[in-house]
Amino acid sequence: MYFLNKSFLFFAISLISLFPNNIKPVFLNEPTSIKYSNGEMSVNLETIAANKNLGALKDNLVQTKLIPFYKANQIPDFIKSFIEQLSGSKFTIANSGEDWQCCDAVIDESLPERLLIYGGKSDKYYLLTYLTGGVGEVTHILIIKYNQKLITNFYTCTTPKKLDNKNSILEYLTTIEKKRNVLYISKNKLFL
């Protein structure tokens, strides 16, 4: 028994020493907000509200090279469909600098309801920030992990800050990681 424990300890230390100080290993059993059963997807909002999946997603994004984009047409249809499913409304988004429904004073059905601030993509992640309006503007942060076109993990939060790059987004997420996340829900649909 002692030999087994000592061998395991040696193996664990050897494994950890393979990673540079600033890189953490990615574990397969990371907390996720997404579950599939009988072909149907469900989202555990408590996982998101309690930030249970934020740490692993954030740590993985630190290690992931994202290709930045600022054009709404670079958001793929499967991501738009996912957001529409969660929000219960059509996902319309304008490019930065374009007209959009920024507030209650602008009621133009032809204008998009969101304004893209930042998009980052890799072969496993999409990181998005965009504005929505109303009484005031709010920035939404979305982290979407996927495998091919299957969503495997999801996190969202809001902030009054206009975060326009990966580093500022990750810095902000670090400040809220230990706090409770406020989700805006109406009739079992997320305000996205």
N, C-alpha and C positions, 0 to 999 in steps of 0.2 A: 504494500500500500504506500509506504513512504517513497519507494522508487517511482511509482506512478505519479504521485503528486510532484516530486522533484522534477521528473521528466516533463510533466505538463508545464510547470513553472518555467523551466528552461525554454520550452517551445514558445510559450507566451512572450517571454522577454525577447527571444530571438525574433519573433514576428513583429513585435512593436519596434524593435531597433531597425527594421527594414524601412520604416517610414521616417522622412525628415521631420524635424521638430514642428514645422508649421503644417504638416499634412497628417490628417487622421484617416484611418482605414474606413472604408464604406461598408457598413454591415447590412446584410440582406434582410434582417428582421427590424428594419426601421419602422417607427409608428406611421401608420397611414390613415388618411381620412376616407379613402375609397375602398369599397367592398363590392364584389360581384357575386351574385347568387342567381342561379338559373338564367344567366344571360342579362340580368338586370343590374344596373349600377346604383349604388346608394352612397350618400356622403354622410359621414358622421360629423355633424356640426359641433358636437362637444369636443371632439379631437382638435378641431380648429379653434374653438373658443378658448380652450385651455392651453393652446399653443403646444400640444403634445407632439405634433409632427414638425414644428417649426425648426427646432434645433438640428435635426438630421438633414432637413431640406437645405437649411442655411449653410451648414458645414459642407454639404456636397456642392452647393453653388460656389462656395469659396474656391473649391478645387476645379471647377468646371470653366472652361473657356467659352464664353458666350459671344456670339456674333451680334453686335448691336444693330437695331433697325428702328426707323422712325416713320415708316410708311404703314398705314393700316392694312393695305393689301398684302402685307407679308405675314399677317396672322392667318394661319391655315384654317380651312373650313371645319376640321374636326375640333379645333380649339373654340371657334365661334359657336359651334353646335353645343359643345359642353357648357359654355357660359350661358347660352340660351336655355338649356335644360335646367340649370340651377336657378336662373333668375326668372324664368317664365316669361321673358320678353325678348324681342328681336335685338340682337347685338349689332348696333350701328356705332361706328367710331370714325372720327375725322382725323386727318393728319394734323400734326402740330402746325399752327398758324392758319388753319382753315376755320370757316364758320361752323358753329355747332350750337346746340341748345344749352347755353352756359348757365342760364338762370331762369327763374320764374317769369322774368320780363320778356324773354325770347321764347315765343311759342310758335314755332314753325315746324310743322310735321315733316317737312322735307329735309330738315337738318338732322345730322347724327346726334345721339344723346350722350356721346362720350368724345373726349379728345385725347389721343395718344400722346403720352409724354415720352415713354421709353419702352422699347422691346428688346429682349435678348433671347437668342435661341442657340440650342446645341442639339446633339442627336438624342438627348434625353430630357431636356428642360426647355420650358418657356418661362421667362420672367417678364411681367408686364406691369407698367404703371400707366394709369390714365385718369383723367378728371371726369367727374359727373357733376351736374349742377343741381339747382333747386334754389333754396333760400341762400345757399352759399356753395362754393366749390369744395369738393373733397377729392383727394387722391386715393385711388384703389391700387393695392399691390396684389398681384396674383402670381403664385408660383405653381406651375403645372409640370408634374413629372409624367413622362409617358414612355411607352415601349411600342414602337411603330406608331399606330394611331390609337392605342389603348391607353387611357388615362390611368395611372397607377397611384398617384398621390396628388393632393391639392391643398393649397393654403391660401387664405386671403385675409387682408386687414385693410383698414383705412387710416389716413393721416391727413392733417391740413398742409403738410409739406409737399412741395412739388419735386419729387425725387426723379432725377433724369439720367441716372447712370447706375451700373451694377454696384459700385462701391458705396455710394450714398444710400442705396436701398438696403444693402447688407448691414451697414452701420446702424441704420434706423431699426432694422429687425433685431439687432443685438440689444438695443435699448429696451425693447418691449418683450423680449423672450420670456422673462420671468413674471410678466403681468398677465392679467386676463384680457382676452381679446373681445371687443364688443362687435357682434355681428348684427346687421340690420336685416331682419326677417319679417316678411309679411305673407301670410297664407302659405307657409312652408316654402317660400321662395326667398333666396338671398338677394339683397340689393347689391347688384354688381354693375 
